[in-house]
Amino acid sequence: MKAPKNRRVFVIGYGAATPLGKTFEKTWERAVKGEAGFKKVTRCETKSRSNVVGEIPDWDPITLDFMDRKEAYNWNADYVFLTMAVCKEALINSGLEIDKDTGPRTACLIGSALNGTDSYRIAMDNYVNKGPYKVSPYLLPNLCANLPSGKAGMLLGFTGPIFSPQGACASGNHAIGIGARMIRDGDCDFVLAGGVDTCLIPEIIQGFSNMLATIKVGPNDRAYNDPTQACRPFSIDRKGLVLSEGAGVIVLAAEEMLATYGLTPKAEVMGIGWTSDAHHFTLPNPETIILAIREAIEDAGLQPEDISYVNAHGTSTQKGDKVEVDCLKTIFRSKMENIPVSSNKSQVGHTLGASAAIEAALGIEAMQKGLILPTVNHIPDPELSDVDVVPNKARRQNYDIFLSNAFGFGGTNCCVVFKGV
């Protein structure tokens, strides 16, 4: 194999669809205002008390400018079209044109935790109620994790490597990390890296509820009359994550491609740290989380005191939030009191495989604009009172380096350090 080129890697654009908006621009407008995008589920019917979710507003694939009814009927896993739409937005935002030169040098790595479970549900319903010959011949492609990237390539014209990093809730960061390594080594010049999940179907909602992962909103809960308060990371009354649908895509580019194609960098990917827990399929392992954070900082050639802000995994579970804070305290020690730590999930919920990419995009945009997005719905927890969680309102603050954390089921951890430019 050829020796690596050791190229620097920059973020040049991004796109997103979240419970705050079906584009990154709409998401950002509401995020800065401190809004949260939660409501009672309308995508399906469920008997679960975990019925407060995050739905993408006005999301309907048939309204996309590249869509027709035949396509919508055959490709009935929503993550396919969502990926196509967000990849298109990300490329437009980046200014990168896909042509005969850039197309073969552009890869697409879109991770997902659950893939096409909505398509499988339709197929099973047809199988049981209409017979085996009513199972769509498109079922298997709809379930293939690389298909969203493949369909995005058919739409947008890139022909570099496509695959799906499967890192559960850390998939987006894994995609950014692998994509950055591919560019660094010279395998490609550009990468669309991110994640997607369209998980709001009855079985998934009930499954998360039964494993005690999602919040159950009862009459005495403050989210009962105001569902937007359901997700409250680091709060004393946090009761579990809010399940959301969404997608996020970051466009990465090699340093020398910036001048060649007149591209404007938004941030540099400085360091990646990734570990696995060998501990439990859902409960975090502090030892390996600490190692992942340290690896990311060391890979960036930095010291812990160089980190100015932490974009937390922050899911709004009792144990998960406390463990993450304890790990950060171990890393940053006495410097911890000066490092803001906030959670975008308080506003968009947990979009599973999409979460890390969405959070990276929001973090980079905030850094560019001299802002830190808040942890909304916050009521202080005495156990975490010594941590600055940027409560309830965005904060004006200039900084140029932040850490973005992501941890997933199965004990998978991936942390990324970004630097402003």
Buried (B, 14 or more C-beta within 10 A) or exposed (E): EEEEEEBBBBBBBBBBBBBBBBBBEBBBEBBBEBBBBBBEBEBBEBEBBBBBBBBBBEBEBEEBEBBEEEBBEEBBBBBBBBBBBBBBBBBEBBEBEBEEEBBBBBBBBBBBBBBBBBBBBBBEEBBEEEEEEEBBEBBEBBBBBBBBBBBBBEBBBBBBBBBBBBBBBBBBBBBBBBBBBBBBBBBBBBBBBBBBBBBBBBBBBBBBBEEEBBBBBEEEBBBEEBBBBBBBBBBBBBBBBBBBBBBBBBBBBBBEBBEEBEBEBBBBBBBBBBBBBEBEEBEBBBEBBBBBBBBBBBBBEBEBEBBBBBBBBBBBBBEBBBBBBBBBBBBBEEBBEEBBBBBBBBBBBBBBBBBBBBBBBBBBBBBEEEBBBBBBBBBEBEBBEEBBBBBEBBBEBEBBBBBBBBBBBBBBBBBBBBBBB
